[in-house]
Amino acid sequence: MTHIYTVTGMTCNNCRVKVESALQHVANIDTVKVNLENSEAIITMSQHIATKTLQEALSDKYQISEKQEINVFASTVNQEEESELKQLFPLFLIFGYIIIASFLLNNNPMDWSNFMLDFMGLFYIVFSFFKLLDLKGFPESFKMYDPLAKIFPAYGWIYPFVEVVLGLMFFMRFQILLALVITLVILGITTIGVTKTLLDKKSIQCACLGTALKLPMTKATFIENTVMIVMAIIMIFKTYYS
């Protein structure tokens, strides 16, 4: 069963992430989708949960009250929500720009090794930019699926700056092998968390572009990490055997 609740007290994306995370951990709740603009929470649960129980999961800053019940089989829910493809359009657009820019930098003559290094450099710089737009909200969203951020919350705070450093290392061709190894480690850890989230069919926000753009956790997130990991592996072999 799915219910819509009104949630008051949310003033920023950081608030939205906190409410979504708190409700997600309530027993018998399957999915939670919080809309900051409409002050709403759409909650799907395996059995009825009293509003009082939901309120107890939140801090006193936020107040929750039931708005209406939705038939999960009704088409109105799908009509109200944006399609997954439309939600992911910013991600596809950014990827397209990164690919085109990397190609233009290395197409005369075409140098695939430098193409991949520039791609990874642009990837980190652009993605870190969006994370830094809401540095307070990013760690909360990131730790919902990244295993290391769950254990060490401080990791979520420094992660955007790690991306900035890695991006500069790739652009400047400085300590490339080290940058490639770090890429394998951090993206490998994140990909494990993404994979688990997808297998558990949890509905949470992807923090790959921070909290400024509301992107759902989908297979696209897994693919983007995989592309970077594959490139890193290829370049490690090229660097090691060159």
N, C-alpha and C positions, 0 to 999 in steps of 0.2 A: 504494500500500500504506500501511496505517496501523498504527502501533505505539504501545503504551503504555509509558512509562518512569517509573521512580521517581526523583524529584529530591529530594535532601536538602539541608539548609542554608538553606531559605527560611523566614524568620521574620515577614515582613510583606508587604503588597501591593506595596511598592517592590521587594522581592526577586522577587516573582512577575513583575512587569512587566519587570525586567531579564533574567530567564531567558527569558521569552517573546520579548523583542526580540532577544536574542542568538541564539536558535535559529532565529528567523524569517529571519535573514540568512545561514544556512548554505545553500550551493548545493544545489539539487534538493529543497528542502523547500517544500511548497505551503502548508500551514497548521499552526499551532501553537496548542494550547489548554492552558494551565497551570492546574491546580487546586491552590490553596494548602492547603486543608483536607486533601486526600487526598495531598498531596506527589506529584502525578502530572503528566505532560506527555503529551498525546495528539498525536502528530505524523503528518501525512500527507506522504508523500514520493513523488516521481516515480520514484526508483530507490533501492535499498538504501544506507543510510549507516551506516557503522560507529559503534558507540557511542563509540569513542575519538575520532572526528571531532567528535561532538556535545560530548564533554567538553572538547575543546580550545577550543570556542567559548565555554565558560563560564569564569568566574573560579574560582580554587581554593576559594572559599567553598562552591560548589555541586558536588554529586556526582550523576551521572546513570547509571542502569543500566536495561537493558531489562526490562520486566515480562512482557509478552505481546504477541502479534500479533493484530490484529483483521482480519477480513474486512470490507472497506469496504462490501460489499453486504449484510452481515448486519444484521438489524434490531436487534440488541442495542445497537449504538452509539446509535441513535436513542432507544432505551428508556432508556438511562442519562442522556442529556443532556436538560435541560429544553427544552421547546418554546420557540421564539423568542418567541411571544406572551406566555408566562409570564415569560420573562426581561425583557421590555420593560414588564411591568405597572407597575413603579414609575414609569417615565417617563410612561406614559399617565395614571397617577393624579395625578402632580404637575402635568401639563398641565391636567388637569380642574380641580384646585383653583385654579390660576392663572386659568383662564378664568372660573370661578364668582366668584372674588374680584373680578376686574376688572369683571365684569357688575354685581355688587352695589354697587360703588363708583360706578357711573355710570348706573344704570337709572332714576333719578327726577329729571328725565327722561333718557332714553337719550342719551348723548353718545359717539358712536363714536370721535371723535378722542381724548378723554381715556381711553376704554376701551383703545385701542391703546397709549397712553403708559403707563398703569398696567400693562398686560399686559407690556410690555417691561421696565418697572421691576421687577415681580415676577419675571419670567423671570431677569433678571440676579442679583438678590439671592438667590433660592432656589438657582439653579445654582451660584453662587459659594460658597454655604454648604457644599454637598457637596464641592466641590473643596478647600476649606480644611480639611476634616476629615482629609485626608491630603495635605498640601502637598508632602511629600517624594516621594510616589508619583505625583502628578499629572503633573509635567513629563515623566517618563519615558514615561508612557502617551500624553500629548498629542503628543509629538514623533514618535510612530510614524505619525501621519497628517497633522498640521498642517505645511504647507510652511515657514512662518516659524519655527516652533519647532524644526524640523530644522536650519535654518541658524543660528539664534540660540537656543541652549538656555535662556538667561536669560529669554527671552520666556515660556516655560512657567511660570516662577516668578512673574512679575508678572501673568500673565493673569487669575488669580482676583481680584486686587485691581483690575484694570481693570474687571472685571464689577461689582464692588461700587460703584466710582465712577460707572459708567454707570447702574446701577440707581438710585442716589441722585439723579443728574441728572434722570432721567425722573420720579421721584417729586416732586422739588422744582420741576420745570418750569424747571430752570436750564440755559441754553445748549443748548436742545433740538436746534437745528439741528446743532450740533457733535457732540452725542451720537448723532444719527442718522447723520451721516457716518462717525463712528468705527465705529458698528455695521455699516454697509455694508462697510467695509474689513476689519474683523477677522473677521466672519462670512463674508464673501465668500472670504477666504483659506482659512478652515477648510473651507468647503463645497467648494472645489476639491480639497483633500486627501481629504475624505470621498468625493467622487465618484470620484476615482482609486482609492481603496481598494476601493470597491464594484465598479468595473469590473474591477479586478485579481482580484476574488473572494478577497481576503485575509481570514482569520479573526482579527480582533484586537478588543480591548476598546475600547469607546467611552468617552472621558474626559469626556463632557458632564456627567455627575453624579459626576465624580471617580473614585476607585478604591474608594470605600466600597461602592458598588452595582455589581455586575458586569453591565454591559450590553454586548451584542454590537454591533459596528458593522453597522447595517442601514439600510434605506431610511427608517426612522423618524427616524434621525439627520439624514439629508438633508432630510426634510420639516420638522423642527423649525427648522433653520437657514433654510430657504426661507421659512417663515412669518414669521420675524423680519425677513428681508431685504425681503419684500413690504411688511410694515407700515412699515418704515423708508422705503421708496421713496414709499409713499402719504403719509406724514406730511411728508416733505421737500417734496413737491408742495403739500400743504396749507399748510405753513409759508411756502414761497416765494411762493405766489400769494395768501396771505391779507393 
